[in-house]
């Protein structure tokens, strides 16, 4: 435990301070969910800061860990991480303040001064978060920060995370649609843009996430992309644990190929849900085209897994037989 804490202390400090602030926000928002009955678009005003706080805790801690493993341009990486940390606090802080005010943070085009200034800062923050993540992703493509399986998971995962964040540019209002609604106090609000396609804001949605069940919702691929690195790192950990019992999993190249297969399947999930959302289709009602896109990626991933396993076992057999003969 002491070793783990000692290592965490070496992670990017500004990002870890941001993570601490976000964790505190999660607790505050959780209390708000329980005691504050104000709602906008049929959901608690505190749900959005609660979800954003959790997302930034996970992504911020991962980024802090990744930056601590850089071998080149570490000083530059520190500044990039600091930009992300400061921008994250400002952006999510605006979301929390708007929640406390009982109004919208995203798409809000009301003319009051605080909202207008906040929206400009918020829009700039999206660019800053995306830009910082993109720079880190590029840096990691040219550095080896772990063994082959870990390196592949990091490079692919951070690239997909950047792609998922790229969808935020569409999410902040490029649809150009305007919707009239009300805030938590019944005051009129004009929303310019929407995360939904082919569906009005505030329609039926899944529990907690509120992803639309009747139309396209870009929050789905945005979420999938943002947490790609966490999913692939989980695959790395699982394969490492299995390698302690399965001898043919012990070579790095075998586990790296399997991580690659998982990355292909995960990419397919993101591509399929993206095209599904842009076509105005709900995530819970995939049609043949959506399933076909995902199925194609899965088929390639299965083929890679089969080839990796066959090659690994074929390579292992002569080594095992040689050990038997020697003994």
DORO-265504 format. One line per 2 residues: number of its first residue (from 1); for each residue x, y, z of N, C-alpha, C, O. Coordinates in steps of 0.1 Angstrom, whole numbers. Layout:
NUM> X:Y:Z:X:Y:Z:X:Y:Z:X:Y:Z ~ ...
END
This chain:
1> 8:-12:0:0:0:0:9:13:0:6:22:-7 ~ 19:12:8:28:24:9:35:26:-5:37:38:-8
3> 38:15:-12:45:17:-25:35:23:-35:39:32:-43 ~ 23:19:-34:12:25:-43:11:40:-40:11:48:-50
5> 10:44:-28:8:58:-24:21:66:-28:20:77:-32 ~ 32:59:-26:45:66:-30:45:69:-45:50:79:-49
7> 40:59:-53:40:61:-67:30:72:-72:33:80:-80 ~ 18:72:-65:8:81:-68:13:96:-66:10:105:-73
9> 22:97:-56:27:110:-53:36:116:-64:39:128:-64 ~ 41:106:-72:50:111:-83:42:115:-95:48:120:-105
11> 29:112:-95:21:116:-107:19:131:-108:22:138:-99 ~ 15:135:-120:14:150:-123:6:157:-112:-6:154:-111
13> 12:166:-105:5:172:-93:-6:180:-96:-17:179:-90 ~ -5:190:-106:-17:198:-109:-29:189:-113:-41:192:-110
15> -27:179:-121:-38:170:-125:-44:163:-113:-56:161:-112 ~ -35:159:-104:-41:152:-92:-48:161:-83:-58:157:-76
17> -44:174:-83:-52:184:-75:-66:186:-82:-76:187:-75 ~ -66:186:-95:-79:186:-103:-87:174:-99:-99:176:-97
19> -81:162:-99:-88:150:-95:-94:151:-81:-106:147:-79 ~ -87:157:-72:-92:159:-58:-104:168:-58:-114:166:-51
21> -103:179:-66:-114:188:-67:-126:182:-73:-138:184:-68 ~ -124:174:-83:-135:167:-90:-142:157:-80:-154:155:-80
23> -133:150:-72:-139:140:-63:-148:147:-52:-158:142:-48 ~ -143:159:-48:-151:167:-39:-164:171:-45:-175:171:-39
25> -164:175:-58:-176:178:-65:-186:167:-66:-198:169:-65 ~ -180:155:-68:-189:143:-69:-197:141:-56:-209:138:-56
27> -190:143:-45:-196:142:-32:-207:153:-30:-218:150:-25 ~ -204:165:-34:-214:176:-32:-226:173:-41:-237:175:-37
29> -223:169:-54:-234:167:-63:-242:155:-59:-255:155:-60 ~ -236:145:-52:-244:133:-47:-253:138:-36:-265:133:-36
31> -249:147:-28:-258:152:-18:-269:160:-24:-281:159:-20 ~ -265:168:-34:-275:175:-41:-286:167:-48:-298:170:-48
33> -282:155:-53:-291:146:-59:-301:141:-49:-313:138:-52 ~ -297:140:-36:-305:134:-26:-315:145:-20:-326:142:-16
35> -310:157:-18:-317:167:-11:-323:178:-19:-332:186:-14 ~ -319:180:-31:-324:191:-40:-333:186:-50:-330:178:-58
37> -346:190:-49:-356:185:-59:-357:193:-71:-367:191:-79 ~ -349:203:-74:-350:211:-86:-346:202:-98:-336:194:-97
39> -353:204:-109:-350:196:-121:-350:205:-134:-356:215:-134 ~ -342:201:-144:-343:207:-157:-344:195:-167:-336:186:-166
41> -353:196:-177:-355:186:-186:-356:172:-180:-351:162:-184 ~ -364:172:-169:-368:160:-162:-357:153:-155:-358:141:-152
43> -346:160:-152:-335:154:-145:-329:163:-135:-331:176:-136 ~ -324:158:-124:-319:167:-113:-308:177:-119:-300:173:-127
45> -308:189:-113:-298:199:-118:-284:194:-114:-274:199:-120 ~ -283:185:-104:-270:180:-100:-265:168:-107:-254:163:-104
47> -273:162:-116:-269:150:-123:-257:152:-132:-247:144:-133 ~ -257:163:-139:-246:166:-149:-233:169:-142:-223:162:-146
49> -232:177:-131:-219:178:-124:-215:165:-118:-203:163:-117 ~ -224:157:-114:-221:144:-108:-214:135:-118:-203:130:-115
51> -220:135:-130:-214:126:-141:-201:132:-146:-191:124:-148 ~ -200:145:-148:-187:151:-152:-176:150:-142:-165:148:-145
53> -180:151:-129:-170:149:-118:-164:135:-119:-152:134:-118 ~ -172:125:-120:-167:111:-121:-158:109:-133:-147:103:-132
55> -163:114:-145:-155:113:-157:-141:120:-156:-131:114:-161 ~ -141:131:-150:-128:138:-149:-119:132:-138:-107:133:-139
57> -125:126:-128:-116:118:-118:-109:107:-125:-97:105:-124 ~ -117:99:-133:-111:88:-140:-101:92:-151:-89:87:-151
59> -105:101:-159:-96:106:-170:-84:114:-165:-73:112:-170 ~ -86:122:-155:-76:130:-150:-65:122:-143:-53:125:-145
61> -69:112:-135:-59:103:-129:-52:95:-139:-40:93:-137 ~ -58:91:-149:-51:83:-159:-41:92:-167:-30:87:-169
63> -45:104:-170:-36:113:-177:-24:116:-168:-12:117:-172 ~ -26:118:-155:-16:121:-145:-6:110:-145:7:112:-144
65> -11:97:-145:-2:86:-145:6:85:-158:18:82:-158 ~ -1:87:-169:6:86:-182:17:96:-183:28:93:-188
67> 15:108:-179:25:119:-179:37:116:-170:48:120:-173 ~ 35:108:-160:46:105:-151:55:94:-157:66:92:-152
69> 50:87:-168:58:77:-174:65:82:-187:72:74:-193 ~ 63:94:-190:70:100:-202:85:99:-200:90:102:-189
71> 93:95:-210:107:95:-210:114:107:-217:125:110:-214 ~ 106:113:-226:111:124:-234:102:136:-232:90:134:-230
73> 107:148:-233:99:160:-232:90:160:-220:79:164:-220 ~ 96:156:-208:88:155:-196:83:169:-192:72:171:-187
75> 92:179:-193:88:193:-189:77:198:-197:67:204:-192 ~ 77:196:-210:67:200:-219:54:193:-216:43:199:-216
77> 55:180:-213:43:172:-209:37:177:-196:25:177:-195 ~ 46:182:-187:40:188:-175:32:200:-177:21:201:-171
79> 36:208:-186:29:220:-190:16:217:-197:5:223:-194 ~ 16:207:-205:4:203:-212:-6:198:-202:-18:201:-203
81> -2:189:-193:-10:184:-183:-16:195:-174:-28:194:-170 ~ -8:205:-171:-13:216:-163:-24:224:-170:-33:229:-164
83> -22:226:-183:-33:233:-191:-46:225:-190:-56:231:-188 ~ -45:212:-191:-57:203:-190:-63:205:-176:-75:206:-175
85> -55:205:-166:-60:206:-152:-67:219:-150:-78:219:-145 ~ -61:230:-154:-67:243:-151:-80:244:-160:-90:249:-154
87> -79:240:-172:-91:241:-181:-102:232:-176:-114:236:-176 ~ -99:220:-171:-109:211:-165:-116:217:-153:-128:216:-152
89> -108:223:-144:-114:229:-132:-124:241:-136:-135:242:-131 ~ -119:249:-146:-128:260:-150:-140:255:-157:-151:260:-154
91> -139:246:-166:-151:241:-174:-161:234:-165:-173:237:-165 ~ -156:224:-157:-165:217:-148:-170:226:-137:-181:224:-132
93> -162:236:-133:-167:246:-123:-179:253:-128:-188:256:-121 ~ -178:257:-141:-189:264:-147:-202:255:-147:-213:260:-145
95> -200:243:-150:-211:233:-150:-218:233:-136:-230:233:-135 ~ -209:232:-126:-214:231:-112:-221:244:-108:-231:244:-102
97> -216:256:-112:-222:268:-109:-235:270:-115:-245:274:-109 ~ -236:266:-128:-249:267:-135:-259:257:-129:-271:260:-128
99> -254:246:-124:-263:236:-117:-269:243:-104:-281:242:-101 ~ -260:249:-97:-264:256:-84:-274:267:-87:-283:270:-79
101> -273:274:-99:-282:284:-103:-295:279:-109:-304:286:-111 ~ -295:265:-111:-307:259:-116:-310:261:-130:-321:262:-135
103> -299:262:-138:-300:265:-152:-290:256:-160:-283:248:-154 ~ -290:258:-173:-282:249:-182:-268:255:-184:-266:267:-184
105> -259:245:-185:-245:249:-188:-242:247:-203:-236:256:-209 ~ -247:236:-209:-245:234:-223:-256:240:-231:-268:239:-227
107> -253:246:-242:-262:251:-252:-270:263:-248:-278:268:-256 ~ -268:268:-236:-275:279:-231:-271:292:-238:-260:297:-237
109> -281:298:-245:-278:311:-252:-285:323:-247:-287:333:-253 ~ -290:322:-234:-296:333:-228:-287:345:-227:-274:344:-226
111> -292:357:-226:-284:369:-228:-279:375:-215:-272:385:-215 ~ -281:369:-203:-276:374:-191:-260:374:-191:-255:364:-197
113> -254:384:-185:-240:386:-186:-232:373:-182:-222:369:-188 ~ -235:368:-170:-228:357:-165:-228:345:-174:-218:339:-177
115> -240:342:-180:-241:331:-189:-233:333:-202:-226:324:-207 ~ -234:345:-207:-227:348:-220:-211:347:-218:-205:341:-226
117> -206:353:-207:-192:352:-204:-188:337:-202:-178:332:-207 ~ -196:330:-194:-194:316:-191:-194:307:-203:-185:298:-204
119> -203:310:-212:-203:302:-224:-191:304:-233:-186:294:-239 ~ -186:316:-234:-173:318:-241:-161:311:-235:-153:305:-242
121> -161:311:-222:-150:304:-215:-152:289:-216:-142:282:-219 ~ -164:285:-216:-167:271:-217:-163:265:-231:-157:255:-232
123> -167:273:-241:-164:269:-255:-148:268:-257:-143:259:-263 ~ -141:278:-251:-127:278:-252:-121:266:-244:-111:261:-249
125> -127:263:-233:-123:252:-225:-123:238:-233:-115:230:-231 ~ -134:237:-240:-135:224:-248:-123:223:-258:-118:212:-259
127> -120:234:-264:-108:234:-273:-95:231:-265:-87:223:-270 ~ -94:237:-253:-82:234:-245:-81:220:-241:-70:214:-241
129> -92:214:-236:-92:200:-232:-88:191:-244:-80:181:-242 ~ -94:193:-255:-92:185:-267:-77:187:-271:-70:177:-274
131> -72:199:-272:-59:202:-276:-48:195:-267:-39:189:-272 ~ -50:196:-254:-41:190:-245:-41:175:-246:-30:169:-246
133> -52:169:-247:-53:155:-249:-47:150:-262:-40:140:-263 ~ -49:158:-273:-43:155:-286:-28:155:-285:-21:146:-290
135> -22:165:-278:-7:167:-277:-2:155:-269:8:149:-273 ~ -8:151:-258:-4:139:-251:-5:127:-259:5:118:-258
137> -15:125:-267:-17:113:-275:-6:113:-285:0:102:-288 ~ -2:124:-291:9:124:-301:22:120:-295:30:113:-300
139> 24:126:-283:37:123:-276:38:108:-273:49:103:-274 ~ 27:102:-269:27:88:-265:29:79:-277:34:68:-275
141> 25:83:-289:27:75:-301:42:73:-304:45:63:-311 ~ 50:82:-299:65:81:-302:74:78:-290:86:79:-291
143> 67:73:-279:75:69:-268:70:56:-263:58:52:-264 ~ 79:48:-258:76:35:-252:75:37:-237:85:40:-230
145> 63:35:-231:62:38:-217:59:26:-208:56:27:-197 ~ 59:14:-215:57:2:-208:60:-10:-217:66:-8:-227
147> 56:-22:-213:58:-34:-221:49:-33:-233:41:-24:-234 ~ 50:-43:-242:43:-42:-255:28:-41:-253:21:-33:-259
149> 22:-50:-244:7:-49:-243:3:-36:-237:-7:-30:-242 ~ 10:-31:-227:6:-18:-221:8:-7:-230:-1:2:-231
151> 19:-7:-238:21:4:-248:10:4:-258:5:15:-262 ~ 6:-7:-263:-5:-8:-273:-18:-3:-267:-25:5:-274
153> -21:-7:-255:-33:-2:-249:-33:13:-247:-43:20:-249 ~ -22:18:-242:-21:33:-240:-22:41:-253:-30:50:-254
155> -15:36:-263:-15:44:-276:-29:44:-282:-34:54:-287 ~ -35:32:-283:-48:31:-289:-59:37:-280:-67:45:-285
157> -58:35:-267:-68:41:-258:-68:56:-258:-79:62:-258 ~ -57:62:-258:-56:77:-257:-60:82:-271:-67:93:-271
159> -57:76:-282:-62:80:-295:-77:80:-296:-83:89:-301 ~ -83:69:-291:-98:68:-291:-104:78:-282:-115:84:-284
161> -97:81:-271:-102:91:-261:-103:105:-268:-112:112:-266 ~ -92:108:-275:-92:121:-282:-103:122:-293:-109:132:-294
163> -105:110:-300:-116:110:-310:-129:112:-303:-138:119:-308 ~ -131:106:-291:-144:108:-284:-145:122:-279:-156:128:-280
165> -134:129:-275:-135:143:-271:-138:151:-283:-144:162:-282 ~ -133:147:-295:-136:155:-307:-150:156:-310:-155:166:-316
167> -158:147:-306:-173:148:-308:-179:159:-300:-190:164:-302 ~ -171:164:-289:-176:175:-281:-178:188:-290:-186:196:-286
169> -170:189:-300:-172:201:-309:-186:201:-315:-192:212:-317 ~ -191:189:-318:-205:188:-323:-215:190:-312:-225:196:-314
171> -211:185:-300:-220:186:-289:-222:200:-284:-232:203:-278 ~ -213:209:-286:-214:223:-281:-222:232:-290:-222:244:-288
173> -229:226:-300:-238:235:-307:-237:236:-322:-244:244:-328 ~ -229:227:-329:-228:228:-343:-241:224:-351:-242:226:-363
175> -251:218:-344:-263:215:-350:-271:227:-354:-278:227:-364 ~ -269:238:-347:-276:251:-350:-291:251:-346:-297:261:-349
177> -296:240:-341:-310:240:-337:-313:248:-325:-304:249:-316 ~ -324:254:-324:-328:262:-312:-341:256:-306:-350:253:-313
179> -340:255:-293:-351:249:-285:-355:258:-274:-346:263:-267 ~ -368:260:-272:-373:269:-261:-377:259:-250:-385:250:-251
181> -371:262:-238:-375:254:-226:-374:263:-214:-374:275:-215 ~ -374:257:-202:-374:265:-190:-363:259:-180:-360:248:-181
183> -359:268:-171:-349:263:-161:-356:258:-149:-368:255:-150 ~ -349:255:-138:-355:249:-127:-365:258:-120:-373:253:-112
185> -365:271:-123:-375:280:-117:-386:284:-126:-394:293:-123 ~ -386:278:-138:-397:281:-148:-393:293:-157:-402:297:-165
187> -381:298:-156:-377:310:-164:-374:305:-178:-368:294:-179 ~ -377:312:-189:-374:307:-202:-359:307:-205:-352:315:-201
189> -356:296:-213:-342:294:-217:-342:290:-232:-350:282:-236 ~ -333:296:-239:-331:292:-253:-319:283:-255:-308:287:-251
191> -320:271:-259:-309:262:-261:-305:262:-276:-313:259:-285 ~ -293:265:-279:-288:265:-293:-279:253:-294:-267:252:-290
193> -284:242:-301:-277:230:-302:-282:219:-293:-290:222:-284 ~ -278:207:-296:-283:196:-288:-273:184:-290:-267:182:-301
195> -273:175:-280:-266:163:-282:-274:152:-289:-269:142:-293 ~ -287:155:-290:-296:146:-297:-297:149:-312:-296:160:-316
197> -300:138:-319:-302:140:-334:-315:133:-337:-317:121:-335 ~ -325:141:-343:-338:135:-346:-347:134:-334:-356:126:-334
199> -343:141:-323:-351:140:-311:-350:153:-303:-340:159:-303 ~ -361:157:-296:-361:169:-288:-354:167:-275:-354:156:-269
201> -348:178:-270:-341:177:-257:-351:174:-246:-363:179:-246 ~ -347:165:-237:-356:162:-226:-365:150:-228:-374:147:-220
203> -364:143:-240:-372:132:-243:-368:120:-234:-360:121:-226 ~ -375:108:-237:-372:96:-229:-358:92:-230:-352:93:-241
205> -352:87:-219:-338:83:-219:-336:72:-209:-344:68:-201 ~ -324:66:-210:-320:55:-202:-318:60:-187:-315:72:-185
207> -319:51:-177:-316:56:-164:-302:61:-162:-293:56:-168 ~ -300:71:-154:-288:77:-150:-281:85:-161:-279:97:-160
209> -278:78:-173:-271:84:-184:-281:93:-191:-277:104:-197 ~ -294:90:-192:-304:97:-199:-301:97:-214:-306:106:-221
211> -293:88:-219:-291:86:-234:-305:84:-240:-313:75:-235 ~ -308:90:-251:-321:90:-257:-325:75:-261:-316:68:-266
213> -337:72:-258:-342:59:-262:-351:60:-275:-357:50:-279 ~ -352:72:-280:-361:74:-292:-354:80:-304:-360:82:-314
215> -341:84:-302:-334:91:-313:-319:90:-311:-314:83:-302 ~ -311:96:-320:-297:95:-319:-292:104:-308:-298:114:-304
217> -281:99:-302:-275:106:-290:-260:105:-291:-254:94:-289 ~ -253:117:-294:-239:117:-295:-231:115:-282:-219:113:-282
219> -238:115:-271:-232:113:-258:-227:98:-257:-218:95:-249 ~ -233:89:-265:-230:75:-264:-216:73:-269:-207:68:-262
221> -212:76:-282:-199:74:-287:-189:83:-279:-177:80:-278 ~ -193:95:-275:-185:104:-267:-180:97:-254:-168:97:-251
223> -189:91:-247:-186:83:-235:-177:71:-238:-167:69:-231 ~ -181:64:-248:-173:52:-252:-158:55:-256:-149:49:-251
225> -157:66:-263:-143:70:-267:-135:75:-255:-123:72:-254 ~ -141:83:-247:-134:89:-236:-129:78:-226:-118:80:-220
227> -136:67:-225:-132:57:-215:-125:45:-222:-124:34:-216 ~ -121:47:-235:-115:36:-242:-102:31:-235:-99:19:-234
229> -94:41:-230:-82:37:-224:-84:29:-211:-76:21:-208 ~ -95:32:-204:-97:25:-192:-101:10:-195:-97:1:-188
231> -109:9:-206:-113:-5:-210:-101:-13:-214:-100:-25:-210 ~ -92:-7:-222:-81:-14:-227:-70:-17:-216:-64:-27:-216
233> -69:-8:-207:-60:-11:-195:-66:-22:-187:-58:-30:-181 ~ -79:-23:-186:-85:-34:-179:-82:-48:-186:-80:-58:-179
235> -81:-47:-199:-78:-59:-207:-63:-63:-204:-60:-75:-202 ~ -54:-53:-203:-40:-56:-200:-39:-62:-186:-32:-72:-185
237> -46:-57:-177:-45:-63:-163:-51:-77:-163:-45:-86:-157 ~ -62:-79:-170:-68:-93:-170:-58:-103:-177:-56:-114:-172
239> -52:-99:-188:-43:-108:-195:-30:-111:-186:-25:-122:-186 ~ -26:-101:-179:-14:-103:-170:-18:-113:-159:-9:-121:-155
241> -30:-112:-154:-34:-121:-143:-35:-135:-149:-31:-145:-142 ~ -41:-136:-161:-42:-150:-167:-29:-156:-171:-27:-168:-171
243> -19:-147:-174:-6:-152:-178:1:-159:-167:10:-167:-170 ~ -3:-157:-154:4:-164:-143:0:-179:-143:7:-187:-138
245> -11:-182:-150:-16:-196:-151:-15:-202:-164:-13:-214:-166 ~ -16:-194:-175:-16:-199:-189:-2:-195:-195:1:-184:-197
247> 6:-205:-197:20:-203:-201:21:-196:-215:30:-188:-217 ~ 12:-200:-224:13:-194:-238:9:-179:-238:11:-172:-248
249> 4:-174:-227:1:-159:-226:12:-151:-221:12:-139:-221 ~ 23:-158:-216:34:-150:-210:42:-142:-219:47:-131:-215
251> 44:-146:-232:52:-137:-241:45:-124:-243:32:-123:-245 ~ 52:-113:-243:46:-100:-245:39:-98:-258:28:-92:-259
253> 45:-104:-269:39:-102:-282:25:-109:-283:16:-104:-290 ~ 23:-120:-276:10:-126:-276:-1:-117:-269:-11:-115:-275
255> 3:-112:-258:-7:-104:-251:-9:-91:-258:-20:-85:-258 ~ 1:-86:-265:0:-73:-273:-10:-76:-284:-18:-67:-288
257> -9:-87:-291:-18:-90:-302:-33:-91:-297:-42:-87:-303 ~ -34:-97:-285:-48:-98:-279:-53:-84:-275:-65:-82:-277
259> -45:-76:-270:-49:-62:-267:-53:-55:-280:-62:-47:-280 ~ -45:-57:-291:-48:-52:-304:-62:-56:-308:-70:-48:-314
261> -65:-69:-306:-78:-74:-310:-89:-67:-302:-100:-64:-308 ~ -87:-65:-289:-97:-58:-281:-99:-44:-286:-110:-38:-286
263> -88:-38:-290:-88:-24:-295:-96:-23:-308:-104:-14:-310 ~ -95:-33:-317:-103:-33:-329:-118:-34:-326:-126:-27:-332
265> -121:-43:-317:-135:-45:-313:-141:-32:-307:-152:-28:-310 ~ -133:-26:-298:-137:-14:-291:-139:-2:-301:-148:5:-300
267> -130:-2:-311:-131:9:-321:-144:7:-329:-150:16:-333 ~ -147:-6:-332:-159:-9:-339:-171:-5:-331:-181:0:-337
269> -171:-6:-318:-182:-2:-310:-184:13:-311:-195:18:-312 ~ -173:21:-311:-173:35:-312:-178:40:-325:-186:49:-326
271> -173:33:-336:-177:37:-350:-192:34:-352:-199:42:-357 ~ -196:22:-347:-210:18:-349:-220:28:-342:-230:32:-347
273> -216:31:-329:-225:40:-322:-225:55:-327:-235:62:-326 ~ -213:58:-333:-213:72:-339:-222:73:-351:-230:82:-352
275> -220:63:-360:-229:63:-372:-243:62:-368:-252:67:-375 ~ -246:54:-358:-260:52:-353:-266:65:-348:-277:68:-352
277> -258:72:-341:-263:85:-335:-265:95:-346:-275:102:-347 ~ -255:96:-356:-257:106:-367:-269:103:-376:-274:112:-382
279> -273:90:-376:-284:87:-384:-298:88:-376:-308:84:-381 ~ -297:94:-364:-309:96:-356:-315:84:-350:-327:83:-347
281> -306:73:-347:-311:61:-342:-307:59:-328:-296:62:-324 ~ -317:54:-320:-314:52:-305:-304:41:-303:-304:31:-311
283> -296:42:-293:-286:32:-290:-292:19:-286:-286:8:-288 ~ -305:18:-282:-311:6:-278:-319:0:-290:-326:-11:-288
285> -319:6:-301:-326:1:-313:-317:0:-325:-320:7:-335 ~ -306:-7:-325:-297:-8:-336:-304:-16:-348:-310:-26:-346
287> -301:-10:-360:-307:-17:-372:-296:-26:-378:-285:-27:-372 ~ -299:-31:-390:-289:-40:-396:-276:-33:-400:-265:-40:-399
289> -276:-21:-404:-264:-14:-407:-255:-12:-395:-243:-14:-396 ~ -261:-8:-384:-253:-6:-372:-247:-19:-367:-235:-20:-364
291> -255:-30:-367:-250:-43:-363:-240:-48:-373:-230:-55:-369 ~ -242:-45:-386:-232:-49:-396:-218:-43:-394:-208:-49:-395
293> -219:-30:-391:-206:-23:-389:-199:-28:-377:-187:-32:-378 ~ -206:-30:-366:-199:-35:-354:-195:-50:-356:-184:-54:-352
295> -204:-58:-363:-200:-72:-365:-188:-73:-374:-180:-83:-372 ~ -186:-64:-383:-174:-65:-392:-161:-63:-384:-152:-70:-386
297> -161:-53:-375:-150:-51:-366:-148:-63:-357:-136:-67:-355 ~ -158:-68:-351:-157:-80:-342:-152:-92:-350:-143:-99:-344
299> -156:-94:-362:-151:-105:-370:-136:-104:-372:-128:-114:-371 ~ -131:-92:-375:-116:-90:-376:-109:-92:-363:-99:-99:-363
301> -115:-88:-352:-109:-90:-339:-109:-104:-335:-98:-109:-330 ~ -119:-112:-338:-119:-126:-336:-109:-133:-344:-102:-143:-339
303> -107:-129:-356:-97:-135:-365:-83:-133:-359:-74:-141:-359 ~ -81:-120:-354:-68:-117:-348:-65:-126:-335:-54:-130:-333
305> -76:-127:-327:-75:-136:-315:-71:-150:-319:-62:-156:-313 ~ -78:-155:-329:-76:-169:-333:-62:-171:-338:-55:-181:-335
307> -57:-162:-346:-43:-163:-351:-33:-161:-340:-23:-169:-340 ~ -36:-152:-330:-26:-151:-319:-25:-163:-311:-14:-167:-307
309> -37:-169:-308:-37:-181:-299:-31:-193:-306:-23:-200:-300 ~ -34:-195:-319:-28:-206:-327:-13:-205:-328:-6:-214:-326
311> -8:-193:-331:6:-190:-332:13:-192:-318:24:-198:-318 ~ 7:-188:-308:13:-189:-294:14:-203:-290:24:-207:-285
313> 4:-211:-292:4:-225:-288:13:-233:-297:20:-242:-292 ~ 14:-230:-310:23:-237:-319:38:-234:-315:46:-243:-316
315> 40:-222:-310:54:-218:-306:57:-224:-292:69:-228:-290 ~ 47:-226:-284:49:-231:-271:52:-246:-271:60:-251:-263
317> 46:-253:-280:47:-268:-281:61:-273:-282:65:-282:-274 ~ 69:-268:-292:83:-273:-293:91:-270:-280:100:-278:-277
319> 89:-258:-274:96:-255:-262:93:-265:-251:102:-269:-244 ~ 80:-268:-249:76:-278:-239:82:-291:-242:86:-298:-232
321> 81:-296:-254:87:-309:-258:102:-310:-255:107:-320:-251 ~ 109:-299:-258:123:-298:-256:126:-300:-241:136:-306:-237
323> 118:-293:-232:120:-294:-218:118:-308:-213:125:-313:-204 ~ 108:-315:-219:105:-329:-215:117:-338:-218:121:-347:-210
325> 123:-336:-230:134:-345:-235:146:-342:-226:153:-352:-223 ~ 148:-330:-223:160:-327:-215:159:-333:-201:169:-338:-195
327> 147:-332:-195:145:-338:-182:146:-353:-182:144:-359:-171
END
